[in-house]
């Protein structure tokens, strides 16, 4: 059963647009159907930066951000039966209750059991487990991994192989799983197909990896930063192009390069203009374009309806379509058996107190990670205690 309040370090976002502040926080014990986790490693994701910027309409402050983490169960609340202290786990920003109509439908992974309270930065009972300097601190995405200890709902935890290196598999909490699943689950890329991946950050690299695992014969990486091309090819891209090298729209270039368009395209940036280009680069009659990137609040997508009338499909994906509690342990197993890459997504390791530097590295387009102490960094970066 749960012990008392734990005092520990956390990176607190006191207000939007300001650097994170390393503080001592109090973490209350887990209540019924909750789990308290000692976070061993965490990564930094663009979604954290998006909320910190103040652009997130659901953003609440003060808050402990972070949603790509891994750790060890410290204690469990009443009624928790599938987890126990000492279990090695990854917290999940998309839960899997196994009971709601979303969980019962094989077509989606968007469990809604705790969606309302999670969106308000609170636990399922509409309260917080974090306090700092006498003030309530909000939770983030149901995970808050930028804390030495965090409390999450028991349906938001995946128990994984105890032998897995936590400073690596923390990345399976969001970015890698999202991109890989976008290709495998959402698009269902087929052997011999031609794919285009727009945006070659961590998520884009994971999409490329998924396309390669699925047997795609041609994978075209698209990015304005040529420095990313070599890494994309390591992950499986057969060629890379820079839209700035052409006078015509990139979708026209791709249609010409691929004899009518690609079979599958993926937008991994969150730019609505690129989303249109990705759709319009698809082949008439069967092309499928998947939106993976998250656009800013209030943005809208557009294209000529004729693009869809003539057989193209526009899709979206969240967490790569994986039903989280059951799928994340399998992804860890795939990594452990070397079917998928994880280590290669990390280029920097930083101590936890350098977490703001990790955000800077991410914005500079460098994949980074935090060393002993805790990991943070670019979409392919992490931090650990």
C-alpha positions in Angstrom: 0.0 0.0 0.0 1.0 3.6 -0.4 3.3 5.3 2.1 3.2 9.0 2.9 4.1 12.2 1.1 7.4 12.2 -0.8 9.5 15.3 -1.2 11.6 15.3 -4.4 12.9 17.4 -7.3 10.7 18.4 -10.2 10.9 20.9 -13.1 7.9 23.2 -12.5 6.5 25.5 -15.3 5.2 28.3 -13.1 3.8 30.3 -16.1 3.7 30.1 -19.9 6.7 31.3 -21.9 9.1 31.1 -18.9 11.9 28.6 -18.4 11.2 25.6 -16.2 12.3 25.9 -12.5 13.9 23.1 -10.6 12.0 23.0 -7.3 11.3 20.7 -4.3 7.8 19.4 -4.6 5.6 17.3 -2.4 4.1 14.2 -4.1 1.1 12.8 -2.3 0.5 9.0 -2.0 -1.7 7.4 -4.7 -5.4 7.2 -4.1 -7.6 4.3 -5.2 -6.7 3.0 -8.7 -3.6 5.2 -8.8 0.1 4.4 -8.9 3.1 6.4 -7.7 6.2 6.0 -9.9 9.8 6.8 -9.3 10.8 8.3 -12.7 14.2 7.1 -13.8 14.4 8.7 -17.2 12.4 11.2 -19.3 12.5 12.7 -22.7 11.6 16.1 -23.9 9.0 16.4 -26.7 7.7 19.3 -28.9 4.3 18.8 -27.2 5.9 19.9 -23.9 7.3 23.0 -25.6 3.9 23.7 -27.2 2.2 23.8 -23.9 5.0 25.7 -22.2 4.7 28.3 -25.0 1.2 29.2 -23.9 -0.3 28.2 -27.3 -2.1 25.1 -25.9 -5.7 25.9 -25.2 -5.7 23.1 -22.5 -2.5 24.4 -20.9 -2.8 24.9 -17.1 -0.2 26.6 -14.9 1.7 26.0 -12.7 2.3 22.5 -14.1 4.8 19.7 -14.2 5.2 18.8 -17.8 6.7 15.6 -19.4 5.0 12.6 -21.0 7.9 10.4 -22.3 9.2 8.7 -19.2 10.1 5.3 -17.7 10.5 4.3 -14.1 9.7 1.9 -11.2 6.5 1.6 -9.3 7.0 3.0 -5.7 3.6 2.3 -4.3 0.0 1.6 -5.4 -3.4 2.8 -4.2 -6.4 0.7 -3.1 -7.8 -1.5 -5.8 -4.7 -1.7 -8.0 -4.3 -5.4 -8.9 -2.2 -5.5 -12.1 0.8 -3.5 -10.7 3.0 -3.7 -7.6 5.9 -1.9 -6.1 9.1 -2.7 -8.0 7.5 -3.2 -11.4 9.3 -1.5 -14.3 6.8 0.7 -16.2 6.2 3.4 -18.8 3.5 5.9 -18.0 0.9 6.5 -20.8 -0.7 9.7 -21.9 -3.4 7.7 -23.7 -4.7 5.2 -21.2 -6.4 1.9 -21.9 -9.2 1.1 -19.4 -10.5 -1.9 -21.5 -14.1 -1.0 -20.7 -15.2 2.2 -22.5 -16.7 2.0 -26.0 -13.4 3.3 -27.4 -11.3 0.5 -25.8 -13.9 -2.0 -26.9 -13.7 -0.9 -30.5 -10.7 -2.3 -32.4 -10.7 0.7 -34.7 -9.3 3.2 -32.2 -6.9 3.6 -29.2 -8.5 6.8 -27.9 -9.7 5.6 -24.4 -11.9 8.3 -22.9 -12.3 7.0 -19.4 -10.3 9.9 -17.8 -10.1 12.3 -20.7 -12.0 15.2 -19.1 -10.0 15.4 -15.8 -6.7 14.7 -17.6 -7.4 17.6 -20.0 -7.9 19.8 -16.9 -4.5 18.8 -15.5 -6.1 16.7 -12.7 -6.3 13.2 -11.5 -9.5 11.2 -12.1 -11.0 12.5 -8.8 -10.4 16.1 -10.0 -7.6 16.8 -7.5 -3.8 17.1 -7.8 -1.1 15.0 -6.1 1.5 17.8 -6.5 2.2 20.8 -4.3 5.1 23.2 -4.2 5.6 26.2 -1.9 2.0 25.6 -0.6 0.5 25.8 -4.1 -1.3 23.1 -6.1 0.6 22.1 -9.2 -1.3 20.7 -12.2 -0.5 17.3 -13.8 0.2 17.2 -17.6 -1.2 14.6 -20.0 -1.8 12.3 -17.1 1.9 11.6 -16.7 4.1 14.6 -15.5 7.4 12.8 -16.0 9.5 16.0 -15.3 9.4 15.0 -11.6 11.5 12.5 -9.6 8.2 10.9 -8.5 4.8 11.1 -10.2 1.3 9.7 -9.7 -0.8 8.4 -12.5 -4.0 6.4 -13.0 -3.5 2.7 -13.0 -5.0 2.5 -16.5 -2.2 4.8 -17.7 0.7 2.5 -17.0 2.3 -0.2 -19.1 4.3 -2.9 -17.2 7.5 -3.7 -19.3 10.5 -6.0 -19.3 12.5 -5.3 -16.2 15.7 -5.8 -18.2 14.9 -2.9 -20.6 17.2 0.2 -20.3 14.9 2.9 -19.0 17.0 5.8 -20.3 16.2 4.4 -23.8 12.7 3.0 -23.7 11.3 6.2 -22.2 11.2 7.3 -25.8 8.5 4.7 -26.5 6.1 6.8 -24.3 5.3 9.1 -27.3 7.5 9.9 -30.3 8.9 6.7 -31.6 5.7 4.8 -30.9 3.7 7.5 -32.6 5.7 7.5 -35.8 6.2 3.8 -36.1 2.5 3.1 -35.5 1.4 5.8 -38.0 3.1 3.6 -40.7 2.2 0.2 -39.3 -1.3 0.7 -37.8 -2.8 3.8 -39.3 -1.5 3.7 -42.9 -0.9 0.0 -42.9 1.9 0.4 -45.4 2.3 -2.5 -47.7 5.4 -4.3 -49.1 6.7 -2.7 -52.3 4.9 0.7 -51.7 6.2 4.2 -52.2 6.1 6.6 -49.2 6.9 10.2 -48.5 7.7 11.5 -45.0 7.4 15.2 -44.4 9.6 16.3 -41.5 12.6 14.4 -40.4 12.7 14.9 -36.7 12.3 12.1 -34.2 8.7 11.3 -35.3 9.6 11.4 -39.0 12.5 9.0 -38.4 10.2 6.7 -36.6 7.7 6.8 -39.5 10.6 5.9 -41.9 11.5 3.0 -39.6 7.9 1.8 -39.7 7.7 2.1 -43.5 10.9 0.1 -43.8 9.7 -2.6 -41.4 6.5 -2.8 -43.4 8.5 -3.5 -46.6 8.1 -0.2 -48.5 10.5 -0.2 -51.5 10.8 3.6 -51.8 10.8 6.0 -48.9 11.3 9.7 -49.7 12.3 12.0 -46.8 11.3 15.7 -47.2 12.8 18.4 -45.0 14.2 22.0 -45.3 17.2 21.0 -43.2 19.6 19.0 -45.3 21.6 18.1 -42.2 18.9 15.6 -41.4 19.2 13.6 -44.6 22.0 11.4 -43.6 20.3 10.2 -40.4 17.0 9.7 -42.3 18.9 7.4 -44.7 20.3 5.4 -41.8 16.7 4.8 -40.7 15.7 3.6 -44.1 14.9 6.6 -46.4 15.9 5.7 -49.9 16.2 9.4 -50.9 15.7 12.9 -49.4 14.6 16.1 -51.0 14.5 19.8 -49.9 11.5 21.8 -51.1 13.7 24.8 -51.4 15.6 23.2 -54.2 12.6 23.4 -56.5 10.7 26.2 -58.1 7.4 24.3 -58.2 5.3 23.1 -55.2 6.8 20.0 -53.5 3.6 18.0 -54.2 4.1 18.5 -57.9 7.7 17.4 -57.6 6.7 14.3 -55.8 4.0 13.4 -58.3 6.6 13.7 -61.1 9.2 11.7 -59.1 6.9 8.8 -58.4 4.9 8.5 -61.7 1.7 9.9 -60.4 2.2 10.2 -56.6 3.1 8.2 -53.6 1.1 5.4 -52.1 1.4 6.8 -48.6 2.5 10.2 -47.2 3.0 11.3 -43.6 3.0 14.9 -42.2 5.2 14.9 -39.1 5.5 18.7 -38.5 2.2 20.1 -37.5 2.1 22.6 -40.4 -1.3 22.8 -42.2 0.3 23.9 -45.4 2.5 20.9 -45.4 -0.5 18.7 -44.6 -2.1 19.9 -47.8 1.1 19.2 -49.7 1.3 15.7 -48.2 -2.2 14.8 -49.3 -1.7 16.2 -52.8 1.5 14.3 -53.3 -0.6 11.0 -53.0 -1.5 8.9 -56.0 -4.9 9.3 -57.5 -7.2 6.4 -56.8 -5.6 4.9 -53.7 -3.1 7.3 -52.0 -3.4 7.7 -48.2 -2.0 10.6 -46.3 -1.6 10.5 -42.5 -1.5 13.6 -40.3 0.9 12.8 -37.5 2.0 16.4 -36.5 -0.1 18.5 -34.2 -1.1 21.9 -35.6 -1.5 24.9 -33.4 -4.9 25.7 -31.9 -7.4 27.1 -34.3 -5.6 26.1 -37.4 -7.6 24.5 -40.3 -6.6 22.2 -43.2 -7.8 22.7 -46.8 -7.6 21.1 -50.2 -9.8 20.9 -53.2 -12.5 18.4 -52.6 -11.6 16.8 -56.0 -8.4 15.5 -54.4 -10.6 13.3 -52.2 -13.3 12.6 -54.8 -10.6 11.1 -57.0 -9.6 8.5 -54.5 -7.2 10.0 -51.9 -7.7 9.4 -48.2 -6.9 11.8 -45.4 -6.3 10.2 -42.0 -4.9 11.2 -38.6 -3.2 9.2 -35.8 -2.7 9.6 -32.1 0.1 7.6 -30.4 0.3 5.6 -33.6 -3.0 3.9 -33.1 -1.5 1.6 -30.4 -3.8 0.4 -27.6 -1.4 1.5 -25.0 -1.4 -0.8 -22.0 -1.2 -3.9 -24.2 1.0 -2.6 -27.0 3.8 -0.7 -25.3 5.3 -3.9 -23.6 5.3 -5.4 -27.1 7.1 -2.4 -28.5 9.7 -2.7 -25.7 10.1 -6.4 -26.7 10.6 -5.5 -30.3 13.3 -3.1 -29.3 15.0 -5.7 -27.1 15.0 -8.1 -30.0 16.4 -5.4 -32.3 13.4 -5.3 -34.6 13.0 -1.5 -34.0 15.6 1.2 -33.2 15.5 3.3 -30.1 19.1 4.1 -29.1 19.7 5.8 -32.4 17.1 8.4 -31.6 19.2 9.9 -28.9 22.2 12.2 -29.5 22.6 14.1 -26.2 22.3 13.2 -22.6 22.0 16.0 -20.0 21.6 16.1 -16.2 18.1 16.9 -15.1 19.0 20.4 -13.9 19.9 21.2 -17.6 16.4 20.5 -18.8 16.0 24.0 -20.2 19.1 23.4 -22.2 17.5 20.3 -23.6 14.5 22.4 -24.8 17.0 24.7 -26.5 18.6 21.7 -28.2 15.2 20.5 -29.4 14.3 23.9 -30.8 17.7 24.0 -32.6 16.8 20.7 -34.3 19.2 18.6 -32.4 18.2 15.3 -30.9 19.3 15.3 -27.3 19.1 13.6 -24.0 19.8 14.3 -20.3 22.6 12.1 -18.5 22.7 10.6 -15.0 20.2 12.4 -13.1 17.6 12.3 -15.8 17.0 12.8 -19.5 15.6 15.6 -21.6 16.2 16.9 -25.1 14.8 17.0 -28.5 12.1 14.8 -29.8 14.8 12.3 -29.7 16.3 13.2 -26.4 15.9 12.3 -22.8 16.7 13.0 -19.2 17.2 10.8 -16.3 17.7 10.9 -12.6 
